[in-house]
Amino acid sequence: MTSTAEQARSIIAGTEAESADVEAATTAAAAAFASYRATSPAQRADFLEAVAVEIEADKDAIIEAAVAESSLPLARITGEVGRTTGQLRMFAGVVRQGDHLGVRIDPALPDRAPLPRADIRQRMVPLGPVAVFGASNFPLAFSTAGGDTASALAAGCPVVVKGHPAHPRAGVLVARAIGRAVASQDLHPGTFSFLLGGVGQDGIELGQALVADPRIAAVGFTGSRGGGLALVEAASRRAVPIPVYAEMSSINPVVVLPGALAEADTTAFAQAYVGSLTLGAGQFCTNPGLLFLPTGEAGDAFLAATAEAVAQATGQRMLTPGIAEAYASGTDRLTGTDGVTVVATGADGGEHAPAPLVAEAPVELLLQADSAVAHEVFGASGVVVRYDDVDALLPRLAALEGQLTATVHATAADRAEAATLLPTLELKVGRILFNGWPTGVEVGHAMVHGGPFPATSDGRTTSVGSLAIERFQRPVAYQDVPADLLPEALRDDNPWGLTRRIDGTLEA
């Protein structure tokens, strides 16, 4: 271990990072890996809890900076602080419990015929230093100390964060809080580093250099499809390719079934839809960008109520000028598509606060290659598609790209139709909701925030919830290893008190 004075010099770039900073951060992370991965569950959990405490100590300054830089409201950013510290503490609990280590022990069977069985033991080990890219739309919960960082640290991986240029001051403040926790827990300073990302081409080059660095073993990313795919390509070109866990794009289809529409308070139902669509200026990866609505009078009434609700909405300031420009380009492409009609637009909210929009499109457009109807417009923009019956709707749903979520609005009268939908939806999404709206992702043990490509680059994982830790681990088997050389997790006396699978049976 190094001294506290040395640890205070952890790499936290408060100005735009350069290639030399990448080299220094990845070198430090590689140097920290051996000692950090050797920490006990209690030591690692204590560190994660210390990070939460240090963030809370600086929360007033962090909140002030994040609100100023993101234009997000105070209540939203205050909630993000709680979410950030809450998931750090959740992962501390996961580490203490130890189930993520996935211990399996098949004891030797020397007398087995016709061949004896060796003693074979398995556990999960951390991959190595992880590069985390901060998100624009969540300055705290998906950024410097967000879910990717928390889960990678919980797995035993040092972390190098490329902070998002949209909220540099908040990123640096959180990074300094983590640095203090590293020092207070007497950890190697390379356990955590923070590089402030550049703008434009400089930021792209910095990110590419970080992913290409041979000391980085995995990547966590939340952002655009273009950005995520560029990182996947960079990682695949390495001499030793590495996994990139990128959460990218999704239009999160919502299917309203006839019974639910018939029983709904039409005005309230439409207002709830528009409220979800415009929440946070529509800058949520789970925004309900595509809504399937039955044809007929009830559907007509819902669409009219939606138009009224949208017309009363005012655009909110978006995170950056570039994101506002991209929203304008996306809505122009959408409304310029043959067959698409504008249901309603809201009021322009001023600089970088474009008006919300809902359009209607024929279902046939979903089957056209590269149709604007099936592509995400990041912001408060939604498309309504009418359908005649669920059987005809199924091939349209099956033709959609992979998504983060799908939502079904149904009543008891819709049970048969809902049952028909589920097998198709579960092959397309990471989370299925009933009678709600997809914006809002609970941090817990059962949550999946992921989905088939291109919602994410690897649909087998999640970036939210305790299962996220598994992205940064891999299994290792130990065959006939002498007892005194076995890792603590695999020893017969079970010093860490883990739940383990012994000869196929779980034992507490």
N, C-alpha and C positions, 0 to 999 in steps of 0.2 A: 504494500500500500504506500501511497505518497502522503506527504504531510498536508495538513489543512491549508497552509499557505500556498502550496503548489496547486492544490485542487481549486483554489479560488481563481486560478488562471485558466479555467475551462474555456474552450473556444466558443465565444458568443459574439458573433460579428454584429455590431450595432450599426455599421454602415454597409453599403453594398459589397457583397463578398466577391472575391476574385479567385482565379484558379489556384493560387497559392493557399488560399483559405480552405478550399476543397481538399487539397493534399494534406494539409495539417489536420483537418477534422477527421478524415478517414484513417490517417495514420494513428491518431490518438484513439479512435474507436477500435481499431485492430489491436492496439496495445492493451486496451481495457478489457477485451473480450474474455481472456482467460480467467481473470480474477472475478469479473462480474458474473459470468455463467456459473462459477463455483460457489456463489452465495447460496446460503440455505434459504428455504422458503420463508422463514421468519425474517431474515435480513432483507430479502428482496421486498417482502410485504411492508416492512418498516420504511423502506426507501420510498415506495409508492405513496404511502400515507404521509411521509414527510413532504413530498412534492405537493400534495393537496393542501397541507398546512401552510406551506410557504406561499402558494398562490392565494390562499385566503388572506394571508397577512398583507398582501399587496392588492387586494381586490378592488379597492376604491380607485387606485391609479390605473389598474388594468381596465376596469369598466369605462372610466373616463376616456382613455385612449381608444378603446374599441368603438365606442359610440361615435367619437369624433371622426374616426377613420372610415367607418363602414356606413354611416348614416342610418344604422339600425337603431331602434328605440331602446331606451334605458332598460325597460322591463325584459326585453328579449336578451340583451347582453348580460343582465344580471342572472337570468335563467341559465345562460350558457356557462357562467362561472360555476353554478351549482351542478350542472351536468358534467362539466369537466372534472371537478373534484370528486363528484359521485362515481364516475367511471374509474377513476384512479383507485378509489377505495374499494370498488367492486372487484377490480383485478387484484388488489391486495388480498381480499378474501379468497379469490380463486387460487392464488399462489399458496396461501396458507393451507387450504384444503388439499391441494396437490393432485386432484384428479386429472389436471391437464397433462401430467407426466405420463399418463396412460400405462401404468406399470402392469406388465403381464409376466407371470412366472410359470414355466412348465418344468416341474422338478424332474430330475433324472429318473429314468426307469431302467436300471441296469439289467433287470431280469426279463424285460419284455422280449417276446419271441415274435417273429424270427430274428429281429434286430433290437438291441437296446436303444433307449432314447437318451440323448445327451441332456444335460441341464441347460435350458435356454431361458434367458430373461430379456425383457424388452422395456425400454423407456424412451421418452421423447427428449431430444436435446435441442438447444437453440441453434438457429442457422448461422448467426454471426451478425456483424453490424448491419443495421437497417437504415435506409434512406427514406425519410418521410417528407412528403410535399404538403405544405399547408394549403387549406382550401380557402377560396375567396369568400364563400357565402356563410361560413361559420368561423369567425375570427378566433374562437377559443375551442369549441368542442370538437372541431375537425382540423385543428391546426397544431400549434406548437406542442401543447400537452394534451392533444385530443386522443381519439380512440386508437389511431395507428400507433402513436408514441406510447400510450399506456399499455397496449397489448404487446408491443415489441419488448418494452422494458420488462413486463411481467414474464415474458418467455425467456428472459436472460440475454437479450440482445442489446448491445449499445445502440444508440440512435443518433443519427445526424439529420437534423431538420433543415429543409430549405424553406425558410419563412416566406409567406406570400407578400408581394410588394404592396398589396392593397391595404394592409394593416401592419406596417413595420414597427410602430412604437409599441403596440399591444404585444406583438410577437417577441420583441426584445425584453419587455417586462416579464412575460411569462418565462422566457428562457433564463433570465437571471434568477427567478424563483426556483427553477429546476436546478440551476447551478449551485444555489445555496444548499438545496437538499442533498446533492451529490457530495458536497463538502461536509455537511453535518453527519452524514452516514459513513464517512471515511472511505468513499469509493474512488476508484481511479477517475481522474478528470475527463478522460475520453469516453466515459459512460454516456455523456450527453454533449452534443455540440449543436450550435445554431448558426446557420448561414443565412443572412438576409438576401432574399432573391432579388435579382435585377429585374428591370422592366424591359419588355420587348425581347429583341434578339439576345441581349446580354443575359436575361433570365433563362432563355431557352438553352443557351450555351452552358450556363452554370448547371442547370438540371441535367443536361446530357453528360457533362463531365462527371457529375456525382454518380449517375447510374453506371457509367462506363468504368468507374474506378474499381480495380480488381479486389479491393478490400470490402466493398459493399456486397452483402449476401442476399438481400431482398429489398423490395421497394413497396411502400404504401403511398397511394395517390388518390386524391379526390379532386375531380375537375372535369374538363371538357373531354369529349371523345378524341379530338385531335391531339390534345396534350397527352392523354393516356396512351394512345396508340404509338406516339412518338417514343415514349419511354419503353414500351414493350419492344419496339424495334431496336432501340439502343441496347436493351438488355440481351436481346437474342443475338446481336452481332458480337458480343463479347467472346473471348476464347472459352470462358466458362459461363454459359448463360445462367441467368438468375430469374426467380419468379418476380413478376410485377403484379401486385394486387391493386388494380385501378378500378375505382368506382367512377363511371363515366356519364352515360346519358340514358334517359328513360322518359317515356310519356305516360306511364302509369295508367293503363286503361281502367275505366269505370263502366260497369255494365248495370244499367237500371232495368230490372225485370218488371213485367206488367203489373203484377200484384202490388209490388212496392210503390209503383207510380200511382196506382189507383187509390191506395190507402194513405198516401202522403198528403200533408198540408203543402200544396203546390208552392205557395210563396216562400214558406220557411225552407222547403227542400231546395229551391233554386238559390235562395240566399246562402244556404250552407255550402252549396257547390261553389258559388262565386267567392265566398269567404275563403274557402280552401285555395281556390285558384289565385287569388290576389294576396294571400298571406305573405308578408315579407317581400312585397313586390314580385311575388311568384318565383322567388329565387331559392326554391327548395328542390332537391333532386327527386322528391316524391310528389311533385305538383301534378294534379289530375289533368294532364294535357289532352286526353282523349276520352270522350264520354259517349257511350252507346245508349241511345234513347229509343224506345218503341215508337213506331208510327201511330197515328191516330190522334183523337182529340185530346186525350190526357197528355200525350207528348207535346202537342202543339201548345197547350196551356203552360207546361213546364218551360218550354223554350221562350214563350212570351214573358214569363216571370223572370227568367234568366236575363233576357234582354233588358228588362227594367232594372234589375239589380246591377248589371254591368254599367248601364248608363249612369247610375248614381255613384259609381266608384271613381276615385281619382287616383291617378298614377302616383306611386311612391318613388322616392329617389333610389336609384339602383346603386349597387356597390361601387362600381367604377364607371367612368365615361365609356370605356371600351365595351363593358357588358351592356350598357344602354344602347350603344351603336349596334351591337350584335342582335339585340332584341328587335330593333327597328328593321334590320336587314331580314331577320327571320320572319317577322310578321308581313313584310312586303312580299317575300317569296310565297308565303302561305296564301295571302289574299290575292296574289296575282296568278294563282293556279286556276286553270279552267275548271269550272264546276263548283268552286268554293265561293260561298257568299258570306258576307259579314252579318252576324246576328245583331251585334251592338258593340260599340266602343265606349269607354269611359272618358273622363276628362283628363287632359294632359296636366301633370302635376308640376311642370316647370322643368328646369334644367336637369337632365339625366333622369327624369321621372315620367317616362312615356305612358300613354293611356293603356289601360287594360283592354283586352279584346277577346271576344268569342266569335268563332266562325262556324258555319255548317258546311259539311262536305258529304258527297254521296259515298256510299260504302265501297263502290267500285274503285275509288282512288287508292284505297288501302292495298290493293293488289298490284298497283303499278310500281315498277322499279323506281327507287329514289324519289318517291312521292313526298312532297312537303308535308302532307297530312300525317305521315307516319314518323316524322322527325321532330325531335325536341326543339322547341323555342324556349330558351331559358328566360323566364319572366312570366308575367301575368297574361298568358295567352292560352286559350283552349279551343279544341275543335269538338263539335257535336256531330255524331253520325247516327242517322236513323236506321232502324232495322225492323223487319216484318215478323220474324220468328227466330227463336234461339237456334234451331237446326241450321238455318241459313247463316246465322252469325258465326257459328263455330269455325268454318274455314277461314273467315276473316281474322278471327283471334289467333288461329294457328299460324297464319301468315305474318303476324307481327314479329318484330325483333324481340330479343330477350328484354325483360323489364325488371325493375326493382319491385314493383307492386302491381297487383290487380285488385279491384274492389268490386264487390257484388252487393247491390241493394235488392233485398228479397224479403218476402213475408212467407208465412206458412203456405199460402196459395202457390208460391213459386218453388216449392221444394223440388219437384221433378226437374224443372229447368235448371235450378242451381246445381243439382247433382250431375246434370249433363255437362255443365260448364267446368266443374272442378278438375276433371282429368286433363283437360286442355290447358287450363290456367296454371296448374302446378308444374307443367313442363316449360312454361314461359316466364315465370316470375320467382322471386325469392320470398315474397310475403303476400298472402291472400287475406283481404279484409272483408268483413260483412257489415253492411249498414253503418258505415263510417266514411271518413275521408282520409286519404293516405298521408297527408302532411302531418308530421310528428312521428318520431321514431323513439320508442321506449328503450332505454338502456337497461338490459336485463339478461338473464341467462337463456331465454328461449327466442330472443329476437334474431331475425335474419335481415340484414341490410346488404343485399347482394342480389345476384340474379344472373341468368344466362347472358352471354355476350350479345350485344355490346353494353348492356347495363353495367357489367363488370368484365374485366379481362379474364376472370376465373370464376365461373358460377358455382364452384364447390365451396365457396367461403362466404364470410360475412365481415363487414368492417365495423359493425356495432354489436355489442353483446359479448358475453364471456367466451363464446366459441371463436372469436376473433384471434385469440392467442394461438390457435392451431396453425395460422398462416406462417408463423415464424419459428416453427419447430419441424423436426423430422425424426423418424424412429430409428433406433439402433438396437440390435440384438447382441447379447453377450452369451456366448456358448462355452460352457465348462470353464468360466473365468474363476480363478481362486477366490474364496470368500473374502479374504482381506484386501483384494483389489477391486471388488465390486463397488459401484457408486452407492451412496447411502440409500437411495430410493429402492435399490434391488436387494439389499441385505436381508438375511433371514429374520433379524431382530427388528426390522422395520423402524429405524430410529426416528423417522419423521412422521410416523403414525398415519401412513397413507392407506387409502382404500386401494386394493390391488386385486387383479384377476389371477387367481392361483389355479392352474390346471383347468382354466375355462370358467371358474366360478368366482364371482365377486366376493371378496372378503373385506369387511371393514377393519 
